[in-house]
Amino acid sequence: MKQSLLTILFTFVLVNASKAQQVTHIVDTNGYLQRQVNSILSHNIKLLNAINGQVIIMDYKSGEIKAMVNLMNTRSGIKPAIEQLSEPTDLMRTVSLLAVLAQGKINPNDHIDTKAGMLDINGYLLKDYNWHRGGNGKTSVQQGFLLSSNIATYLAVKQAFGKDYAQFHKIITDMGYGLPQDSIKATSSIPDNDISLAKFVNGKNQQISPLQILTFYNAIANNGKMVKPIFQKGDTTIIKEQVASKENITTIQQLLIQKRLTTKVFSDKIPIAGEQGVAVVKEDGDNTIYCLQFCGYYPSDNPQYSIIVSLNKKGLPASGGMAGEIVKHIVEIKY
């Protein structure tokens, strides 16, 4: 990819054109990784016939962006994209569980009943991905998380907060979810009933960018310290000293490590921790647009980098595992 195109992309993310020299710095120092990521993402967009895709890799300690690629699928081929993805995310489960733990009324081993994979909430039918196979039935809060259960996430939040929807929203806001908001403002309305809560805890009625999701997951990798994404070494900015208690962060870290064993991101070369998921962006029958994502960090036992892959795809099949496989290929570049 030509340097001029990369400069345009990064300048858009930063908004402030005066930072263009910082952008050039990242292109010069990480050109090889940038090219490799671009090649892998381009290949997979073609393979999956995705609408567009984005990959961001960040140094977990400093927040320095090591690679950032944003591509779209056009009639004339795969082209660099400027518009940033900002949409619903199925990666909200991690944030919701962290808020549940922070409330202090629920612990990971508490029992929860996800029924047969379908839950009627005042006429709104909340489903798990395996509802047609009978769902997950009775399980624990942590097992529900490992199974990527929408119902388990909702019931855990409901048991922890009841009808205090504003308190739940306050906790995730205080944790820094949705930051930074320099270029794109994350939007989410405070849930005001059980239906809006069920949607919100699973990331449905909100708009958030991959960079903002990555910033939160990077804080988990960084033992709770949230740093601002930067494009040059030496000017790290701490956004939050601690997004949650160290005990709760450790719990989430352990669960994200366990998650990799059940996802397509599993690598026998380097351990990767993270979460994957698929969210509906625009419902339209067979032409429904899905957001496929994986976000996490590696190596899971001694983090160095965090990574997010986000794709938009029209129609089925659509799964977070598709994004997870891309992560695996990227992470294994050096191995």
Residue pairs with C-beta under 8 A, 6 or more apart in sequence:
1 34
1 35
1 38
1 69
1 80
3 24
3 27
5 80
6 23
6 27
6 34
6 80
7 20
7 23
7 24
7 27
8 80
8 82
9 68
9 70
9 80
9 81
9 82
10 23
10 26
10 27
10 65
10 68
10 231
11 17
11 19
11 20
11 23
12 82
12 84
12 183
13 68
13 84
13 183
13 211
14 22
14 23
14 182
14 183
14 231
15 182
15 183
19 231
22 230
22 231
22 232
23 231
25 231
25 232
26 64
26 65
26 66
26 68
26 231
26 232
27 34
30 66
30 67
33 57
33 66
33 67
33 333
34 67
34 68
34 69
36 330
36 333
37 55
37 57
37 67
37 69
37 330
38 69
38 71
40 55
40 326
40 329
40 330
41 53
41 54
41 55
41 69
41 71
41 309
41 326
42 71
42 78
44 50
44 53
44 311
44 322
44 325
44 326
44 329
45 52
45 53
45 71
45 73
45 78
45 311
46 73
46 78
48 311
48 313
48 322
49 73
49 313
49 314
50 73
50 292
50 311
50 312
50 313
51 72
51 73
51 289
51 311
51 312
51 313
51 314
52 70
52 71
52 72
52 73
52 81
52 85
52 311
52 312
53 70
53 71
53 309
53 310
53 311
53 312
53 326
54 68
54 69
54 70
54 71
54 81
54 84
54 85
54 210
54 308
54 309
54 310
54 311
55 67
55 68
55 69
55 307
55 308
55 309
55 310
55 326
55 330
56 65
56 67
56 68
56 210
56 211
56 214
56 229
56 307
56 308
57 65
57 66
57 67
57 68
57 305
57 306
57 307
57 330
58 64
58 65
58 66
58 214
58 218
58 229
58 305
58 306
58 307
59 65
59 66
59 304
59 305
60 218
60 221
60 222
60 297
60 303
60 304
60 305
60 306
61 222
61 227
61 236
62 227
62 230
62 233
62 236
63 215
63 218
63 227
63 228
63 229
63 230
63 236
63 237
64 230
64 231
64 232
64 233
64 236
65 229
65 230
65 231
66 305
70 80
70 81
70 82
70 84
71 78
71 79
71 80
71 81
72 78
72 79
72 80
72 81
84 183
84 184
84 209
84 210
84 211
85 209
85 210
85 291
85 310
85 312
86 184
86 186
86 207
86 208
86 209
87 207
87 208
87 279
87 281
87 291
87 312
88 203
88 204
88 205
88 206
88 207
88 208
88 279
88 280
88 281
88 291
89 203
89 206
89 208
89 213
89 277
89 279
89 291
89 293
90 148
90 202
90 203
90 276
90 277
90 278
90 279
90 291
90 293
90 320
91 203
91 213
91 217
91 275
91 276
91 277
91 293
91 295
92 200
92 201
92 202
92 203
92 206
93 145
93 148
93 150
93 153
93 201
93 202
93 203
93 275
93 277
94 145
94 217
94 220
94 252
94 256
94 275
95 172
95 175
95 177
95 216
96 153
96 156
96 157
96 172
96 201
96 202
97 141
97 145
97 153
97 156
97 252
97 255
98 172
98 175
98 243
98 244
98 248
98 249
98 252
99 157
99 160
99 168
99 171
99 172
99 175
100 106
100 141
100 156
100 157
100 160
101 107
101 108
101 244
101 248
101 251
101 252
102 171
102 175
102 244
102 245
102 248
103 160
103 161
103 167
103 168
103 171
105 159
105 160
106 141
106 156
106 159
106 160
107 141
108 140
108 141
108 142
108 145
108 251
108 255
109 140
109 141
109 142
110 140
110 141
110 156
110 159
111 138
111 139
111 140
112 138
112 139
112 140
112 141
112 144
112 152
112 155
112 156
112 159
113 137
113 138
113 139
113 155
114 128
114 135
114 136
114 137
114 138
114 139
114 144
114 149
114 151
114 152
114 155
115 135
115 137
115 151
116 131
116 134
116 135
116 137
117 127
117 128
117 130
117 131
117 132
117 133
117 134
117 135
117 136
117 151
118 125
118 126
118 127
118 128
118 131
118 135
118 151
119 125
119 126
119 127
119 151
119 154
119 155
120 126
121 154
121 194
121 195
121 198
122 193
122 194
122 195
123 195
124 195
124 198
126 150
126 151
126 154
126 198
127 150
127 151
128 135
128 136
128 147
128 148
128 149
128 150
128 151
129 148
129 150
130 136
135 151
136 143
136 144
136 147
136 149
136 151
136 152
139 147
139 149
139 152
141 152
141 156
142 255
143 152
144 151
144 152
144 153
144 155
144 156
145 152
145 153
145 255
146 255
146 258
146 259
146 262
148 276
148 277
150 198
150 202
153 201
153 202
154 197
154 198
154 201
154 202
157 168
157 197
157 201
158 194
158 197
160 168
161 167
161 168
163 194
165 190
165 191
165 192
165 193
165 196
165 197
166 190
168 191
168 197
168 201
169 188
169 190
169 191
169 200
175 216
175 240
175 243
175 244
176 215
176 216
176 219
176 226
176 239
176 240
176 243
177 186
177 212
177 216
178 186
178 188
178 208
178 212
179 186
179 212
179 215
179 216
179 226
179 239
179 240
180 211
180 212
180 215
180 228
180 229
180 239
181 212
183 209
183 211
184 209
184 211
184 212
186 206
186 207
186 208
186 209
186 212
187 206
187 207
187 208
188 200
188 205
188 206
188 207
188 208
189 196
189 205
191 197
191 199
191 200
196 205
199 205
200 206
203 277
203 279
204 279
204 280
210 293
210 295
210 308
210 310
211 229
211 308
213 293
213 295
213 308
213 310
214 229
214 295
214 306
214 307
214 308
215 226
215 227
215 228
215 229
215 239
216 226
216 243
217 274
217 275
217 295
217 296
217 297
217 306
217 308
218 226
218 227
218 297
218 306
219 225
219 226
219 227
219 240
219 243
220 243
220 249
220 252
220 253
220 256
220 297
221 253
221 273
221 296
221 297
221 303
221 306
222 303
223 246
223 249
224 240
224 241
224 242
224 243
224 244
224 245
224 246
224 249
225 238
225 240
225 241
225 242
225 243
226 238
226 239
226 240
226 243
227 236
227 237
227 238
227 239
228 236
228 237
228 238
228 239
230 236
230 237
243 249
244 252
253 273
256 273
256 274
256 275
256 296
256 300
257 271
257 273
257 300
257 301
259 273
259 274
259 275
259 276
260 266
260 271
260 272
260 273
260 274
260 296
260 300
263 274
263 276
263 294
263 320
263 321
263 324
264 276
264 321
264 322
264 324
264 325
264 328
265 272
265 274
265 276
265 294
265 296
265 321
265 324
265 325
265 327
265 328
266 272
266 328
267 328
267 331
267 332
269 332
269 335
270 298
270 299
270 331
270 332
270 335
271 298
271 299
271 300
271 301
272 296
272 297
272 298
272 299
272 300
272 327
272 328
272 331
273 296
273 297
273 298
273 300
273 303
274 294
274 295
274 296
274 297
274 307
274 324
274 327
275 294
275 295
275 296
275 320
276 293
276 294
276 295
276 319
276 320
276 321
276 323
276 324
277 292
277 293
277 320
278 290
278 291
278 292
278 293
278 318
278 319
278 320
279 290
279 291
279 293
280 288
280 289
280 290
280 291
281 289
281 290
281 291
281 312
282 288
282 289
286 315
286 316
287 314
287 315
288 314
288 315
288 316
289 312
289 313
289 314
290 312
290 313
290 314
290 318
291 310
291 311
291 312
292 310
292 311
292 312
292 313
292 318
292 319
292 320
292 322
292 323
293 308
293 309
293 310
293 311
293 320
293 323
294 307
294 308
294 309
294 320
294 323
294 324
294 326
294 327
295 306
295 307
295 308
295 309
296 306
296 307
296 327
297 303
297 305
297 306
297 307
298 304
298 305
298 307
298 331
307 327
307 330
307 331
309 323
309 324
309 326
309 327
309 330
310 323
311 322
311 323
311 326
313 322
